[in-house]
Amino acid sequence: MSDDERLPQPATADIDLVTVLHALGDPVRMTLLLSYADDAEHSCAPRDLGLDHLHKSTVSHHMRVLREAGVTTTRVAGRNRFVSLRRTDLDARFPGLLDALLDAPAAPSR
């Protein structure tokens, strides 16, 4: 796969812990992380992610924040976008972080 098929994202060495944690500090983005945890590629359609209660532009914003933080990667295929978790890169950069986040109990609703 060529580089021009991926939207811009930080190199593995440039992924910053504070930026990653800030990106994951939002409940919607944590929901996205849980969706992406199966290591498959996911469509950007809100209904496919269980976020059909949110406007498409809101979901796109959350996806962009995750990508720019280095949490996800987005593959472009024509007019379609497919998002997946950068598990290998995050595990190399911050061993155990993803496992801790994915195993944590859900925060209580406010």
TIZAGU-204849 format. One record per residue: residue number from 1; x, y, z of N, C-alpha, C in turn. Coordinates in nm, 2 decimals, decimal comma, padded with zeros to 4 digits. Example, Ala and Ser with C-alpha at 12.3 -4.5 7.8 and 13.67 -1.06 7.14 Angstrom:
<rs>
[1; [01,32; -00,57; 00,78]; [01,23; -00,45; 00,78]; [01,32; -00,33; 00,78]];
[2; [01,28; -00,22; 00,71]; [01,37; -00,11; 00,71]; [01,29; 00,00; 00,79]];
</rs>
This chain:
<rs>
[1; [00,08; -00,12; 00,00]; [00,00; 00,00; 00,00]; [00,09; 00,12; 00,00]];
[2; [00,06; 00,22; -00,08]; [00,14; 00,34; -00,09]; [00,11; 00,44; 00,01]];
[3; [00,20; 00,53; 00,05]; [00,18; 00,63; 00,15]; [00,06; 00,73; 00,11]];
[4; [00,04; 00,75; -00,02]; [-00,06; 00,85; -00,06]; [-00,20; 00,79; -00,03]];
[5; [-00,22; 00,67; 00,01]; [-00,35; 00,61; 00,04]; [-00,38; 00,63; 00,19]];
[6; [-00,29; 00,69; 00,27]; [-00,32; 00,71; 00,41]; [-00,33; 00,86; 00,44]];
[7; [-00,42; 00,90; 00,52]; [-00,43; 01,04; 00,56]; [-00,31; 01,07; 00,65]];
[8; [-00,27; 01,20; 00,66]; [-00,15; 01,23; 00,75]; [-00,17; 01,19; 00,89]];
[9; [-00,06; 01,14; 00,94]; [-00,06; 01,09; 01,08]; [00,09; 01,10; 01,13]];
[10; [00,11; 01,11; 01,26]; [00,25; 01,12; 01,31]; [00,32; 00,99; 01,29]];
[11; [00,45; 01,00; 01,27]; [00,54; 00,88; 01,27]; [00,54; 00,82; 01,41]];
[12; [00,57; 00,69; 01,42]; [00,56; 00,62; 01,55]; [00,64; 00,69; 01,65]];
[13; [00,76; 00,74; 01,62]; [00,85; 00,80; 01,72]; [00,80; 00,94; 01,76]];
[14; [00,71; 01,00; 01,69]; [00,65; 01,13; 01,72]; [00,52; 01,12; 01,80]];
[15; [00,47; 01,00; 01,82]; [00,35; 00,99; 01,90]; [00,38; 01,02; 02,05]];
[16; [00,30; 01,12; 02,10]; [00,33; 01,18; 02,23]; [00,22; 01,13; 02,33]];
[17; [00,27; 01,08; 02,45]; [00,17; 01,03; 02,54]; [00,07; 01,13; 02,59]];
[18; [00,10; 01,25; 02,61]; [00,01; 01,35; 02,66]; [-00,10; 01,37; 02,55]];
[19; [-00,06; 01,37; 02,43]; [-00,15; 01,39; 02,32]; [-00,25; 01,27; 02,30]];
[20; [-00,19; 01,15; 02,32]; [-00,28; 01,03; 02,31]; [-00,38; 01,03; 02,42]];
[21; [-00,33; 01,06; 02,54]; [-00,42; 01,06; 02,66]; [-00,53; 01,17; 02,65]];
[22; [-00,49; 01,28; 02,60]; [-00,59; 01,39; 02,58]; [-00,69; 01,35; 02,47]];
[23; [-00,65; 01,29; 02,37]; [-00,74; 01,24; 02,26]; [-00,84; 01,14; 02,32]];
[24; [-00,79; 01,05; 02,41]; [-00,88; 00,95; 02,46]; [-00,95; 00,99; 02,59]];
[25; [-00,94; 01,12; 02,62]; [-01,01; 01,17; 02,74]; [-01,16; 01,21; 02,71]];
[26; [-01,20; 01,19; 02,59]; [-01,34; 01,21; 02,55]; [-01,42; 01,08; 02,54]];
[27; [-01,54; 01,07; 02,60]; [-01,61; 00,95; 02,60]; [-01,64; 00,90; 02,46]];
[28; [-01,67; 00,98; 02,36]; [-01,70; 00,94; 02,23]; [-01,57; 00,87; 02,17]];
[29; [-01,46; 00,94; 02,19]; [-01,33; 00,88; 02,14]; [-01,29; 00,75; 02,20]];
[30; [-01,33; 00,74; 02,33]; [-01,31; 00,61; 02,40]; [-01,40; 00,50; 02,34]];
[31; [-01,52; 00,54; 02,30]; [-01,61; 00,45; 02,24]; [-01,56; 00,40; 02,10]];
[32; [-01,50; 00,50; 02,03]; [-01,43; 00,46; 01,90]; [-01,32; 00,37; 01,93]];
[33; [-01,24; 00,40; 02,03]; [-01,12; 00,31; 02,06]; [-01,17; 00,17; 02,08]];
[34; [-01,28; 00,15; 02,16]; [-01,33; 00,02; 02,19]; [-01,38; -00,05; 02,06]];
[35; [-01,44; 00,03; 01,97]; [-01,48; -00,02; 01,84]; [-01,36; -00,07; 01,76]];
[36; [-01,25; 00,00; 01,76]; [-01,14; -00,03; 01,68]; [-01,05; -00,14; 01,74]];
[37; [-01,08; -00,18; 01,86]; [-01,00; -00,27; 01,94]; [-00,99; -00,41; 01,87]];
[38; [-01,08; -00,44; 01,78]; [-01,08; -00,57; 01,71]; [-00,97; -00,58; 01,60]];
[39; [-00,90; -00,47; 01,58]; [-00,79; -00,46; 01,49]; [-00,84; -00,48; 01,34]];
[40; [-00,96; -00,46; 01,32]; [-01,01; -00,46; 01,18]; [-01,02; -00,32; 01,13]];
[41; [-01,04; -00,30; 01,00]; [-01,07; -00,17; 00,94]; [-01,22; -00,14; 00,96]];
[42; [-01,25; -00,02; 00,99]; [-01,39; 00,02; 01,01]; [-01,43; 00,13; 00,92]];
[43; [-01,55; 00,13; 00,86]; [-01,61; 00,24; 00,79]; [-01,62; 00,36; 00,88]];
[44; [-01,63; 00,47; 00,82]; [-01,65; 00,60; 00,90]; [-01,79; 00,63; 00,92]];
[45; [-01,88; 00,55; 00,87]; [-02,03; 00,57; 00,89]; [-02,07; 00,57; 01,04]];
[46; [-02,12; 00,67; 01,09]; [-02,16; 00,67; 01,23]; [-02,25; 00,55; 01,28]];
[47; [-02,34; 00,51; 01,19]; [-02,43; 00,40; 01,23]; [-02,35; 00,27; 01,24]];
[48; [-02,24; 00,25; 01,16]; [-02,16; 00,13; 01,17]; [-02,08; 00,13; 01,30]];
[49; [-02,06; 00,24; 01,36]; [-01,98; 00,25; 01,48]; [-02,07; 00,27; 01,61]];
[50; [-02,20; 00,26; 01,59]; [-02,29; 00,27; 01,70]; [-02,30; 00,42; 01,75]];
[51; [-02,27; 00,51; 01,66]; [-02,28; 00,65; 01,70]; [-02,38; 00,73; 01,61]];
[52; [-02,48; 00,66; 01,57]; [-02,58; 00,72; 01,48]; [-02,66; 00,84; 01,55]];
[53; [-02,64; 00,85; 01,68]; [-02,71; 00,97; 01,75]; [-02,62; 01,10; 01,73]];
[54; [-02,50; 01,08; 01,68]; [-02,42; 01,20; 01,65]; [-02,42; 01,24; 01,51]];
[55; [-02,40; 01,37; 01,48]; [-02,39; 01,42; 01,34]; [-02,26; 01,37; 01,28]];
[56; [-02,27; 01,34; 01,15]; [-02,15; 01,29; 01,08]; [-02,03; 01,37; 01,10]];
[57; [-02,04; 01,51; 01,10]; [-01,93; 01,60; 01,11]; [-01,87; 01,58; 01,25]];
[58; [-01,95; 01,56; 01,35]; [-01,90; 01,54; 01,49]; [-01,81; 01,41; 01,50]];
[59; [-01,86; 01,30; 01,44]; [-01,79; 01,18; 01,43]; [-01,66; 01,20; 01,36]];
[60; [-01,66; 01,27; 01,25]; [-01,54; 01,29; 01,17]; [-01,44; 01,37; 01,25]];
[61; [-01,49; 01,47; 01,33]; [-01,40; 01,55; 01,41]; [-01,33; 01,45; 01,51]];
[62; [-01,40; 01,37; 01,58]; [-01,34; 01,27; 01,68]; [-01,24; 01,18; 01,61]];
[63; [-01,27; 01,13; 01,49]; [-01,18; 01,05; 01,42]; [-01,05; 01,12; 01,38]];
[64; [-01,06; 01,25; 01,34]; [-00,95; 01,33; 01,31]; [-00,86; 01,35; 01,43]];
[65; [-00,92; 01,37; 01,55]; [-00,84; 01,39; 01,67]; [-00,76; 01,26; 01,70]];
[66; [-00,83; 01,15; 01,69]; [-00,76; 01,02; 01,71]; [-00,64; 01,00; 01,61]];
[67; [-00,67; 01,03; 01,49]; [-00,56; 01,01; 01,38]; [-00,45; 01,10; 01,41]];
[68; [-00,47; 01,23; 01,43]; [-00,37; 01,32; 01,45]; [-00,29; 01,30; 01,58]];
[69; [-00,35; 01,23; 01,68]; [-00,28; 01,19; 01,80]; [-00,19; 01,07; 01,78]];
[70; [-00,22; 00,99; 01,67]; [-00,14; 00,87; 01,64]; [-00,21; 00,75; 01,69]];
[71; [-00,33; 00,76; 01,73]; [-00,41; 00,64; 01,78]; [-00,46; 00,55; 01,67]];
[72; [-00,50; 00,62; 01,56]; [-00,56; 00,54; 01,45]; [-00,49; 00,58; 01,32]];
[73; [-00,51; 00,50; 01,22]; [-00,47; 00,53; 01,08]; [-00,59; 00,52; 00,99]];
[74; [-00,59; 00,61; 00,89]; [-00,71; 00,61; 00,80]; [-00,66; 00,58; 00,66]];
[75; [-00,72; 00,48; 00,60]; [-00,68; 00,44; 00,46]; [-00,79; 00,50; 00,37]];
[76; [-00,75; 00,56; 00,26]; [-00,84; 00,62; 00,16]; [-00,85; 00,52; 00,05]];
[77; [-00,98; 00,49; 00,01]; [-01,00; 00,40; -00,11]; [-01,11; 00,47; -00,19]];
[78; [-01,07; 00,55; -00,28]; [-01,17; 00,63; -00,36]; [-01,24; 00,73; -00,27]];
[79; [-01,37; 00,73; -00,26]; [-01,44; 00,82; -00,17]; [-01,46; 00,77; -00,03]];
[80; [-01,42; 00,65; -00,01]; [-01,43; 00,58; 00,12]; [-01,31; 00,60; 00,21]];
[81; [-01,33; 00,59; 00,34]; [-01,23; 00,60; 00,44]; [-01,24; 00,48; 00,53]];
[82; [-01,13; 00,42; 00,56]; [-01,14; 00,31; 00,65]; [-01,04; 00,33; 00,77]];
[83; [-01,08; 00,32; 00,89]; [-01,00; 00,35; 01,01]; [-00,97; 00,22; 01,08]];
[84; [-00,84; 00,22; 01,13]; [-00,80; 00,11; 01,21]; [-00,71; 00,16; 01,32]];
[85; [-00,70; 00,08; 01,43]; [-00,61; 00,11; 01,54]; [-00,47; 00,09; 01,51]];
[86; [-00,38; 00,18; 01,55]; [-00,24; 00,16; 01,53]; [-00,18; 00,09; 01,65]];
[87; [-00,23; -00,03; 01,68]; [-00,19; -00,11; 01,80]; [-00,04; -00,13; 01,80]];
[88; [00,02; -00,18; 01,70]; [00,16; -00,21; 01,70]; [00,24; -00,08; 01,73]];
[89; [00,21; 00,03; 01,67]; [00,28; 00,15; 01,69]; [00,27; 00,20; 01,84]];
[90; [00,14; 00,19; 01,89]; [00,12; 00,24; 02,03]; [00,18; 00,14; 02,13]];
[91; [00,18; 00,01; 02,10]; [00,24; -00,08; 02,19]; [00,40; -00,07; 02,19]];
[92; [00,45; -00,03; 02,08]; [00,60; -00,01; 02,07]; [00,64; 00,12; 02,15]];
[93; [00,55; 00,22; 02,14]; [00,58; 00,35; 02,20]; [00,55; 00,35; 02,35]];
[94; [00,43; 00,29; 02,38]; [00,39; 00,29; 02,52]; [00,34; 00,15; 02,56]];
[95; [00,43; 00,06; 02,59]; [00,39; -00,08; 02,62]; [00,29; -00,09; 02,73]];
[96; [00,18; -00,16; 02,71]; [00,08; -00,19; 02,81]; [-00,03; -00,08; 02,81]];
[97; [-00,01; 00,03; 02,75]; [-00,11; 00,14; 02,76]; [-00,25; 00,10; 02,70]];
[98; [-00,25; 00,05; 02,58]; [-00,37; 00,01; 02,52]; [-00,44; -00,10; 02,60]];
[99; [-00,37; -00,20; 02,64]; [-00,43; -00,31; 02,72]; [-00,49; -00,25; 02,85]];
[100; [-00,43; -00,16; 02,91]; [-00,48; -00,10; 03,03]; [-00,61; -00,02; 03,00]];
[101; [-00,61; 00,06; 02,89]; [-00,73; 00,14; 02,85]; [-00,84; 00,05; 02,81]];
[102; [-00,81; -00,06; 02,74]; [-00,92; -00,15; 02,69]; [-00,98; -00,24; 02,80]];
[103; [-00,90; -00,26; 02,91]; [-00,94; -00,35; 03,02]; [-01,01; -00,27; 03,13]];
[104; [-01,00; -00,14; 03,12]; [-01,05; -00,05; 03,23]; [-01,20; -00,06; 03,23]];
[105; [-01,26; -00,06; 03,35]; [-01,41; -00,05; 03,35]; [-01,46; 00,08; 03,30]];
[106; [-01,58; 00,08; 03,24]; [-01,64; 00,20; 03,19]; [-01,66; 00,30; 03,30]];
[107; [-01,64; 00,43; 03,27]; [-01,67; 00,53; 03,36]; [-01,82; 00,54; 03,39]];
[108; [-01,86; 00,57; 03,51]; [-02,00; 00,59; 03,54]; [-02,05; 00,71; 03,47]];
[109; [-02,18; 00,71; 03,43]; [-02,24; 00,82; 03,36]; [-02,26; 00,93; 03,46]];
[110; [-02,25; 01,05; 03,41]; [-02,27; 01,17; 03,50]; [-02,42; 01,22; 03,49]];
</rs>
